[in-house]
Amino acid sequence: MGTQRVDCIFVDNMNQKENGLELTRHIRHKENNSLRKLPIILCTAFTGLHSITHARDAGVTEVLAKPVSPDQIMEKMENALFNKRNFVDLEAYAGPDRRRRTIDYAGEDDRRHSIDKLPPKRDEQGD
């Protein structure tokens, strides 16, 4: 058996016991695992908010709702492979950054560089 490069992993949630999510958690939390940071696409018929939240929290990159079409598969693979999110590696969670929205804050709402605008500390005010 030769070595083959894997670009993406598909898992299936065949029943409500979350077997695809268990595999995802195992892959994401196994140290020294070359598969840890690969995109994982979950195929499932369970697409309610509760199921999607569990999939996201398990470390799934994309969710593919059954029944699937070739176009949907390509869309999810494209998103997972070419629009990668940062990988978060914490004790409680390992997987792609769960935040999908990128909001461009402008004007007064932009607090990224507001360190100079902070009020002085209490002891600097003479309190």
Secondary structure, 3 states (H helix, E strand, C coil): CCCCCCCCEEEEECCCCCHHHHHHHHHHHCCCCCCCCCCEEEEECCCCHHHHHHHHHHCCCEEEECCCCHHHHHHHHHHHHHCCCCEEECCCCEEECCCCCCCCCCHHHCCCCHHHHCCCCHHHCCC
